[in-house]
Amino acid sequence: MTEPQPEYVWAYPEEKPRRSRMWLMIGLAVVAIAVAVAVVLAVVRPWETDAEPSSSSTVSPTPSASVPSSPSASASPTPVASPTSSSTPTPVPSSAPPAPTAPPAPSDPALPVFRDKVQPRLDDAATGLTYAEDASAEEGVQIADQLRDDAGRLSDVVAPSSIASAWRSGVQDYGRALDALRAAFVQGGSTSSQLSAARAKLAALNDLIAG
């Protein structure tokens, strides 16, 4: 007969010590986590960060206070120069040119004053007619032209109202006599009759201012 084989039996240790170690490790981990959280809270201090927004909120009104400064700057242009500029169009009527006024009527000169103005030209006319007696045709034309210019100046002088019409017509007659004298010199014929007529008209003017 064969001998009976011995049976091997495995012996397992009790699990109680392993469980106690596991709980010990868990407890240590919890303690470590608590310590880490405490350290983080001590460093970060989240309750102070919550208080900071309040301080920032107090700071925020300061820029809002600066905002009114911009309206004050906008108020500076409000001197409103526009109403004053509206007053400027009022001078526009003054810019219009003034209506032309008629020149004042010349005063009525006294006869002696008038005589003093025209007598020198009348004397020059008498001298010119004397020169014209012996002048050639070309010289006679020049003398006649000079006398005609003097006659035009005589008509421009304002005569007293008492002799104004007679003076005007007398100067016109004297001018026509000078025109005839000049034409006679141009033609080259005799000028004696034209000279006599011009002297007669000149004498009438002298008689008129003699008074």
KOLLO-367779 format. One record per residue (C-alpha): residue number from 0; x, y, z. Coordinates in steps of 0.5 Angstrom, whole numbers, plus 500, padded with zeros to 3 digits. Layout:
<pts>
[pt NUM,[X,Y,Z]]
...
</pts>
This chain:
<pts>
[pt 0,[500,500,500]]
[pt 1,[502,507,498]]
[pt 2,[504,512,504]]
[pt 3,[499,517,504]]
[pt 4,[501,524,502]]
[pt 5,[502,530,506]]
[pt 6,[497,535,505]]
[pt 7,[500,542,505]]
[pt 8,[495,548,508]]
[pt 9,[497,555,506]]
[pt 10,[496,559,512]]
[pt 11,[494,567,511]]
[pt 12,[495,572,516]]
[pt 13,[490,576,519]]
[pt 14,[487,582,516]]
[pt 15,[486,586,522]]
[pt 16,[493,589,522]]
[pt 17,[493,591,514]]
[pt 18,[486,595,516]]
[pt 19,[489,598,521]]
[pt 20,[495,601,517]]
[pt 21,[490,603,512]]
[pt 22,[486,607,516]]
[pt 23,[493,610,519]]
[pt 24,[495,612,512]]
[pt 25,[488,615,511]]
[pt 26,[488,619,517]]
[pt 27,[495,622,516]]
[pt 28,[493,624,509]]
[pt 29,[487,627,511]]
[pt 30,[492,631,516]]
[pt 31,[497,633,511]]
[pt 32,[491,635,507]]
[pt 33,[488,639,512]]
[pt 34,[495,642,514]]
[pt 35,[496,644,506]]
[pt 36,[489,647,506]]
[pt 37,[491,651,512]]
[pt 38,[497,654,509]]
[pt 39,[494,656,503]]
[pt 40,[489,660,507]]
[pt 41,[494,663,511]]
[pt 42,[498,665,505]]
[pt 43,[492,667,500]]
[pt 44,[487,670,505]]
[pt 45,[481,670,500]]
[pt 46,[477,674,506]]
[pt 47,[482,680,504]]
[pt 48,[481,679,497]]
[pt 49,[473,680,498]]
[pt 50,[474,686,502]]
[pt 51,[479,689,496]]
[pt 52,[473,690,491]]
[pt 53,[470,695,497]]
[pt 54,[476,699,496]]
[pt 55,[476,699,489]]
[pt 56,[469,701,489]]
[pt 57,[471,707,493]]
[pt 58,[476,708,488]]
[pt 59,[471,708,482]]
[pt 60,[468,714,484]]
[pt 61,[474,718,483]]
[pt 62,[474,717,475]]
[pt 63,[466,719,476]]
[pt 64,[468,725,479]]
[pt 65,[473,727,474]]
[pt 66,[467,726,469]]
[pt 67,[464,733,471]]
[pt 68,[471,736,468]]
[pt 69,[469,735,461]]
[pt 70,[462,738,461]]
[pt 71,[466,744,465]]
[pt 72,[471,744,459]]
[pt 73,[465,744,454]]
[pt 74,[462,750,458]]
[pt 75,[468,754,456]]
[pt 76,[466,755,449]]
[pt 77,[459,758,452]]
[pt 78,[461,765,452]]
[pt 79,[456,765,446]]
[pt 80,[459,770,441]]
[pt 81,[454,768,436]]
[pt 82,[449,773,439]]
[pt 83,[454,779,438]]
[pt 84,[456,777,431]]
[pt 85,[448,777,430]]
[pt 86,[449,785,431]]
[pt 87,[454,785,426]]
[pt 88,[449,785,420]]
[pt 89,[446,791,422]]
[pt 90,[452,796,419]]
[pt 91,[450,793,413]]
[pt 92,[446,799,411]]
[pt 93,[451,803,413]]
[pt 94,[456,800,407]]
[pt 95,[451,802,402]]
[pt 96,[454,808,398]]
[pt 97,[451,815,401]]
[pt 98,[446,818,396]]
[pt 99,[449,823,391]]
[pt 100,[448,830,394]]
[pt 101,[447,836,389]]
[pt 102,[453,841,389]]
[pt 103,[451,847,392]]
[pt 104,[449,853,388]]
[pt 105,[454,858,386]]
[pt 106,[454,864,390]]
[pt 107,[452,870,386]]
[pt 108,[458,874,386]]
[pt 109,[459,882,386]]
[pt 110,[460,885,380]]
[pt 111,[467,888,382]]
[pt 112,[469,881,384]]
[pt 113,[467,878,377]]
[pt 114,[470,884,374]]
[pt 115,[477,882,377]]
[pt 116,[476,875,375]]
[pt 117,[475,876,367]]
[pt 118,[479,883,366]]
[pt 119,[486,880,365]]
[pt 120,[483,875,360]]
[pt 121,[479,881,356]]
[pt 122,[486,885,356]]
[pt 123,[489,879,353]]
[pt 124,[484,878,348]]
[pt 125,[485,885,346]]
[pt 126,[493,884,345]]
[pt 127,[492,878,341]]
[pt 128,[487,882,336]]
[pt 129,[492,887,335]]
[pt 130,[498,882,334]]
[pt 131,[493,878,329]]
[pt 132,[493,885,324]]
[pt 133,[500,884,322]]
[pt 134,[500,876,323]]
[pt 135,[501,871,317]]
[pt 136,[496,866,315]]
[pt 137,[499,861,320]]
[pt 138,[500,865,326]]
[pt 139,[493,868,325]]
[pt 140,[491,861,326]]
[pt 141,[495,860,332]]
[pt 142,[492,867,335]]
[pt 143,[485,865,333]]
[pt 144,[486,858,337]]
[pt 145,[489,862,343]]
[pt 146,[483,867,343]]
[pt 147,[478,862,342]]
[pt 148,[481,858,348]]
[pt 149,[480,864,353]]
[pt 150,[473,865,350]]
[pt 151,[471,858,353]]
[pt 152,[474,860,360]]
[pt 153,[471,867,360]]
[pt 154,[464,863,359]]
[pt 155,[466,858,365]]
[pt 156,[466,864,370]]
[pt 157,[460,865,374]]
[pt 158,[457,872,372]]
[pt 159,[453,876,377]]
[pt 160,[445,874,376]]
[pt 161,[444,882,374]]
[pt 162,[448,881,368]]
[pt 163,[449,873,367]]
[pt 164,[444,872,361]]
[pt 165,[447,878,357]]
[pt 166,[454,876,359]]
[pt 167,[453,869,356]]
[pt 168,[450,871,350]]
[pt 169,[456,876,349]]
[pt 170,[461,871,350]]
[pt 171,[458,867,345]]
[pt 172,[458,872,340]]
[pt 173,[465,874,341]]
[pt 174,[467,866,340]]
[pt 175,[463,866,333]]
[pt 176,[467,872,331]]
[pt 177,[473,869,333]]
[pt 178,[471,863,329]]
[pt 179,[470,867,323]]
[pt 180,[477,870,324]]
[pt 181,[480,864,324]]
[pt 182,[477,861,318]]
[pt 183,[479,868,314]]
[pt 184,[486,866,316]]
[pt 185,[486,859,313]]
[pt 186,[483,862,307]]
[pt 187,[489,867,306]]
[pt 188,[484,872,304]]
[pt 189,[483,879,307]]
[pt 190,[482,879,315]]
[pt 191,[480,886,316]]
[pt 192,[472,886,317]]
[pt 193,[473,879,321]]
[pt 194,[478,883,326]]
[pt 195,[473,889,326]]
[pt 196,[467,884,328]]
[pt 197,[472,881,334]]
[pt 198,[474,887,337]]
[pt 199,[466,890,337]]
[pt 200,[464,884,341]]
[pt 201,[470,884,345]]
[pt 202,[468,892,347]]
[pt 203,[461,890,348]]
[pt 204,[464,885,354]]
[pt 205,[468,890,357]]
[pt 206,[462,895,357]]
[pt 207,[458,890,360]]
[pt 208,[462,889,366]]
[pt 209,[464,897,367]]
[pt 210,[457,897,370]]
</pts>
